[in-house]
Amino acid sequence: MDILTILLNSLWAGLFAGGFGILFTAPPRYIAPAFLCGFAGRFARDVFMRWGMSQNWSTAAAVVAVVLIAVAITRRHVVSPVVLVSGVLPLGAAVAMFNAIIELMKVSSLNGEALSGASVALSANIGKVFTTSLAIALGLAAGMAIVRLFRREEVREGV
Amino acid sequence: MQAVERALDVALIVMQNGGSTVMADRTFKNILKGYKKDGVSAAWRIDFVAASSTAKGRSETVLRSVGPIGVNLVRASEAAALGERVAKGEVDTAALVSEVERVKALAPPYNHWVMMAAAACTAAFFSQIPGGDWGALGIASVAAGIGQFLRTLLQARKLAVAPVTLVCGVLSTCIAGFGLRLGLSQTAPAALIASVIYMVPGLPLINGFVDMVSHQYLFVGLERIANAAFLFLVLAIAIALAVAVFK
């Protein structure tokens, strides 16, 4: 993946995150941080993958980056769930999640070769959803732990 | 128990409007701090909260239903800020009831048209992430914009989340399927998934992760994730229906 494609994908992810901020009825002051986190998260993940890191470790590292950036750029430096959610969503396995459920609905009505194909696709998509979700949870936990370590006080959480 | 009742009033605003359990519990504790009341513990679930306190050797428990959970982060934010102000002594506990009513009456910061435009743009931008073409961008934006319009109308009638998600999901995916049938896009998965992305339960999903990794709210975190998975299933059924109809 060349750098221009990475930047373009990151831009789409940032705009997507900003739009989701509005859909989540986030106060207007959080829309720009949501855009930045969406952009940075996707950019970090694609850059790490370009450097040879696996997709799951790249996702976990990108989520850590999103948490740190969210804390750094929001007013009062609080951990803002809406910024986190918007920033992390472009890294999620939404497409794999939908594909897995659609394959799950297919397997009940297929036979023979088609059933084998759908079963393989189903298990692959479920595996992708599981590992990506785990990577996101790991990244969130690591990011929050880093923030706690450096601030040496209770991590406050805003909207 | 008046202090506990008031603290639950404010904390439930956080829960009912899309705040995480961590945030609701901190708000609960802040209000109790304002009342100078110690020794109260709360057990949080997605459908109820139980708060217990011991006074003069007697144990008392208050059980409150959480009710339907929506999204209005302005209210959640104001409720959390109110908790902090009460804890610092900036708001008198006598004025708390009127403050709670003020927070409950706060309207969302964006009107229906802005939300509709945001849904259309979000869908359009998302269609490009898995590699959709320009046709997918157009189809997804129109489908999501119209779906969000219907969603607003249905939400105003106080319908439950799952039927609203199913009806709006079917409408959006049918519009997307019609566009694909007309040959406007060659990237069907991107167009179909993007057309319903505005209803993806991102807030419960990430709040669930946040609750789980906090090590204190494992059950409520799991409940939130299960709820999000159910809504994903509803959306996938909507996509499957559109695929079956427009195949």
Interface residues (C-beta under 8 A of the other chain):
Chain A: N9 W12 A13 L15 F16 G19 F20 I22 L23 F24 T25 A26 P27 P28 R42 P81 V82 L84 V85 S86 V88 L89 P90 G92 A94 V95 M97 F98 N99 I101 I102 M105 S133 I136 A137 L140 A141 M144 R156 E157 G158 V159
Chain B: G18 G19 S20 V22 M23 R26 V71 N72 L73 V74 A76 S77 A80 P108 P109 Y110 V114 M115 A118 A119 C121 T122 F125 F126 Q128 I129 P130 P189 I193 I197 Y198 V200 G202 L203 L205 I206 N207 F209 V210 M212 V213 F232 L233 L235 A236 I237 I239 A240 V243
